Amino acid sequence: MQTTSQLHPTYYFSSRRSSIRSNSSMKLGDDGRAYAPVLEEDSNTNHAPSSEPETFFSKWSPPKYLWRGLSVLVLAGQVIIRTLKGKVHWRNTLQQLERVGPKSVGVCLLTSAFVGMAFTIQFVREFTRLGLNRSVGGVLALAFSRELSPVVTSIVVAGRIGSAFAAELGTMQVSEQTDTLRVLGSNPVDYLVTPRVIASSLALPFLTLMCFTVGMASSALLADSVYGISINIILDSAQRALRSWDIISAMIKSQVFGMIISIVSCAWGVTTMGGAKGVGESTTSAVVISLVGIFMADFALSYCFFQGAGDSLKNCV
């Protein structure tokens, strides 16, 4: 229906219309029927009642990153509460623990070995020229225990396990399998999320210790074979430089990193929308956000653990 301010030369059948003015000129069509030009419409037409004026918040929806970030906090709270209540699916937890731990050992150890050798190449020659051969082992031990081993292990696990968590839960979400669990009376958090968080938190510290050992061994072998620094000198220097708190802090860091990886990946998985494309986007985004969270947490924990430290190498100089 056109507005009253516009005049159109369209002709309508007028034998039963009462809105045409009496002084309108009638025209005969080819079929002998009378037609009249419609110049204006009746202003007394019935219209639906006007709706309430729309506000800004009536059409506003929160951005995806905002409600996904909130979902991480909500999911973390649910995991903590359900774990404290003892509502954990232990069989699924053991399966996820085997997946995160033993099945990830190979790639973690291989990565740690090459990172250790690359790190050794960077500074051993410089220390040798300065006559600080007895400090090489201490520097290697401190670097591996405080930073390299927890961070490198967490990066590998985020790429291998975090992406798998996000893809699995995302596929279950878009195919409505999580709704099926609710219909069957099972809580998806107890069955899907909590076992993955517990498995990651328990497996990461042990993987970190193994990566620390392999990294130190590869560095010592490279320093002995290429730069002529004895393995005994490196191990003695590392023993004098290391403190028990260095190993404990590495395990605490890796446990925190494991929680970040599992919770972020699971949260991104259960909030997936859009079919296969949404699953791919959630998987990529989960890995990226997990890595960012690892680096941020590493800075915060390092600042808290090692603020003011600086005398660890005095015993091995």
C-alpha positions in Angstrom: 0.0 0.0 0.0 1.5 3.3 -1.1 1.5 6.4 1.1 -1.0 9.2 0.7 1.7 11.7 -0.4 2.4 9.7 -3.6 0.0 9.7 -6.6 0.1 6.8 -8.9 -1.9 6.4 -12.2 -2.7 2.8 -11.2 -6.3 1.8 -11.8 -8.1 -0.5 -9.5 -11.4 -2.3 -9.8 -13.9 0.2 -8.3 -17.3 -1.5 -8.5 -17.2 -2.3 -4.8 -14.9 0.4 -3.4 -16.3 3.2 -1.4 -13.2 5.3 -1.0 -13.3 6.8 -4.4 -14.6 10.3 -4.6 -17.9 10.9 -6.3 -16.5 13.5 -8.6 -13.8 11.2 -10.0 -14.1 10.7 -13.7 -15.0 7.2 -14.7 -13.2 5.4 -17.6 -14.3 2.3 -19.5 -11.8 -0.4 -20.1 -11.6 -2.8 -23.0 -13.8 -5.3 -21.2 -16.6 -2.8 -20.6 -16.1 -2.4 -16.9 -15.8 0.9 -15.2 -12.5 1.9 -13.7 -11.5 5.0 -11.8 -8.1 6.6 -11.1 -7.1 6.3 -7.5 -5.7 9.6 -6.4 -5.7 9.2 -2.7 -6.4 6.5 -0.2 -8.8 6.6 2.7 -7.1 7.9 5.7 -9.3 5.9 8.0 -7.6 2.6 7.3 -7.0 0.2 10.1 -3.4 -0.2 11.3 -1.8 -2.4 13.9 -1.1 -0.6 17.2 2.3 1.0 17.2 4.9 -0.9 19.1 7.0 0.7 21.9 9.9 2.8 20.8 13.1 0.7 20.4 16.0 1.4 22.7 19.7 0.8 22.2 19.8 -2.3 24.4 16.8 -3.9 22.6 19.0 -4.7 19.6 22.4 -5.0 21.4 23.9 -8.3 22.0 27.3 -8.9 23.8 30.3 -9.6 21.6 31.3 -13.2 21.3 34.6 -12.7 23.1 32.8 -11.1 26.0 30.3 -13.9 26.7 33.0 -16.5 26.0 35.3 -14.9 28.5 32.4 -15.0 31.1 31.8 -18.6 30.2 35.4 -19.4 31.2 34.8 -18.0 34.6 31.5 -19.7 35.1 32.9 -23.0 33.9 35.9 -22.7 36.2 33.6 -22.1 39.2 31.4 -25.0 38.3 34.5 -27.3 38.0 35.8 -26.2 41.4 32.4 -26.7 43.1 31.7 -30.1 41.5 35.2 -31.3 42.3 34.9 -30.3 46.0 31.5 -32.1 46.2 33.1 -35.2 44.8 31.0 -35.4 41.7 33.7 -36.5 39.3 33.5 -39.2 36.6 36.7 -41.1 37.6 36.6 -43.5 34.7 36.6 -40.7 32.2 39.2 -38.9 34.2 41.6 -41.8 33.9 41.1 -42.0 30.2 41.9 -38.3 29.8 44.9 -38.7 32.1 46.3 -41.3 29.9 45.7 -39.2 26.9 47.3 -36.0 28.3 50.2 -37.8 30.0 51.7 -40.9 28.4 50.5 -40.2 24.9 52.0 -36.7 25.0 55.4 -37.7 26.4 57.2 -38.3 23.1 56.5 -35.0 21.5 57.2 -33.0 24.7 60.5 -34.7 25.3 61.6 -34.2 21.7 60.7 -30.6 21.8 62.4 -30.0 25.1 65.6 -31.7 23.8 65.9 -29.5 20.8 65.0 -26.3 22.7 67.7 -27.2 25.2 70.4 -27.7 22.6 69.4 -24.5 20.8 69.6 -22.6 24.1 73.0 -24.1 24.8 74.3 -23.0 21.5 73.2 -19.4 22.1 75.3 -18.7 25.3 77.8 -21.5 26.1 80.4 -20.1 23.7 80.1 -16.6 25.2 80.4 -18.0 28.8 83.5 -20.0 27.7 85.2 -16.9 26.3 84.5 -15.1 29.6 86.0 -17.9 31.5 82.7 -18.8 33.2 82.7 -22.5 32.4 81.6 -23.5 35.9 78.5 -21.2 35.6 77.1 -22.9 32.5 75.3 -25.7 34.3 73.8 -23.3 36.8 72.4 -21.0 34.1 71.0 -24.0 32.2 69.4 -25.4 35.3 67.8 -22.2 36.4 66.6 -21.4 32.9 65.0 -24.8 32.4 63.5 -25.1 35.8 62.0 -21.6 36.1 60.9 -20.8 32.5 61.7 -23.1 29.6 60.4 -26.5 30.8 57.0 -25.3 32.1 56.4 -22.9 29.2 57.6 -25.3 26.4 55.6 -28.2 27.8 52.5 -26.2 28.1 52.8 -24.9 24.6 53.1 -28.4 23.2 50.1 -29.6 25.3 48.0 -26.6 24.2 48.6 -27.4 20.6 48.1 -31.1 20.9 45.5 -31.5 23.7 43.8 -28.2 23.9 42.8 -28.2 20.3 41.5 -31.7 20.7 39.4 -30.7 23.7 37.9 -27.8 21.8 37.2 -29.8 18.7 35.5 -32.7 20.5 33.3 -30.6 22.7 32.5 -28.2 19.8 31.4 -31.1 17.7 29.3 -32.5 20.5 27.7 -29.1 21.0 26.7 -28.5 17.4 25.4 -32.1 17.0 23.4 -31.6 20.3 25.0 -34.5 22.1 25.4 -32.4 25.2 21.7 -31.9 25.2 21.3 -35.7 25.1 23.4 -36.0 28.2 21.1 -33.6 30.0 18.1 -35.6 28.9 19.7 -38.8 30.2 20.2 -37.1 33.6 24.0 -36.6 33.3 25.6 -33.2 34.0 27.9 -32.4 31.0 30.3 -30.6 33.4 30.8 -33.7 35.5 31.1 -36.0 32.5 33.0 -33.8 30.0 34.8 -30.9 31.5 35.9 -31.8 35.0 37.8 -35.0 33.9 39.7 -33.0 31.4 40.6 -30.3 33.9 41.8 -32.7 36.5 43.8 -34.8 34.0 45.6 -31.7 32.6 46.4 -30.4 36.1 47.8 -33.7 37.2 49.8 -34.6 34.1 51.5 -31.3 33.3 53.7 -31.2 36.4 55.1 -34.7 35.7 55.6 -33.8 32.0 57.5 -30.7 33.1 59.9 -32.7 35.3 60.6 -35.1 32.5 61.2 -32.3 30.0 63.5 -30.6 32.5 65.6 -33.8 32.8 65.8 -34.4 29.1 66.6 -30.7 28.4 69.4 -30.7 30.9 70.8 -34.0 29.5 70.8 -32.8 25.9 72.4 -29.5 26.8 75.1 -31.3 28.8 75.9 -33.7 26.0 76.1 -30.9 23.4 78.3 -28.8 25.7 80.6 -31.7 26.3 80.8 -32.9 22.7 81.0 -29.5 20.9 82.4 -27.0 23.4 84.5 -29.2 25.6 82.8 -28.5 28.9 82.7 -31.7 31.0 79.3 -33.1 31.9 80.5 -33.5 35.5 81.2 -29.7 35.7 77.7 -28.9 34.3 75.9 -31.3 36.7 77.9 -30.0 39.7 77.2 -26.4 38.8 73.5 -27.2 38.3 73.3 -28.9 41.6 74.8 -26.0 43.5 72.6 -23.4 41.7 69.3 -25.2 42.0 67.0 -24.9 45.1 64.1 -27.0 45.9 61.8 -24.0 45.4 62.9 -23.8 41.7 61.5 -27.3 41.1 58.4 -26.6 43.1 57.7 -23.4 41.3 58.0 -25.2 38.0 55.4 -27.7 39.0 53.1 -25.0 40.3 53.4 -23.1 37.1 52.7 -26.1 34.9 49.7 -27.0 37.0 48.3 -23.5 36.5 49.0 -23.7 32.8 47.2 -27.1 32.6 44.1 -25.6 34.2 44.2 -22.6 31.8 44.5 -24.9 28.7 41.7 -27.3 29.7 39.2 -24.7 31.0 39.7 -22.4 28.0 39.5 -25.2 25.5 36.4 -26.7 27.1 34.7 -23.3 27.4 35.4 -22.5 23.7 34.1 -26.0 22.8 30.8 -25.8 24.7 30.0 -22.4 23.3 30.6 -23.4 19.7 27.9 -22.4 17.1 27.7 -22.6 13.3 28.4 -26.2 12.4 31.7 -27.4 11.0 33.0 -23.8 10.4 32.2 -22.9 14.0 34.1 -25.9 15.2 37.2 -24.9 13.2 37.0 -21.3 14.4 36.6 -22.4 18.1 39.5 -24.8 17.9 41.9 -22.2 16.5 40.7 -19.5 18.9 41.0 -21.9 21.9 44.7 -22.6 21.1 45.5 -18.9 20.6 43.7 -17.8 23.8 45.3 -20.6 25.8 48.8 -19.5 24.6 48.1 -15.9 25.5 46.8 -17.0 28.9 49.9 -19.1 29.5 52.3 -16.2 28.8 50.2 -13.8 31.0 50.1 -16.3 33.9 53.8 -17.0 33.5 54.7 -13.4 33.9 52.4 -13.0 37.0 53.8 -16.2 38.6 57.4 -15.3 37.8 56.9 -11.9 39.3 55.4 -13.4 42.5 57.9 -16.3 42.9 61.2 -14.7 41.9 60.9 -11.1 42.8 64.1 -10.1 44.5 65.9 -13.3 43.7 69.4 -12.9 42.3 72.0 -14.8 44.3 71.4 -18.4 42.9 74.6 -18.3 40.8 77.0 -17.2 43.6 77.8 -20.8 44.6 78.7 -21.8 41.1 80.9 -18.9 39.9 
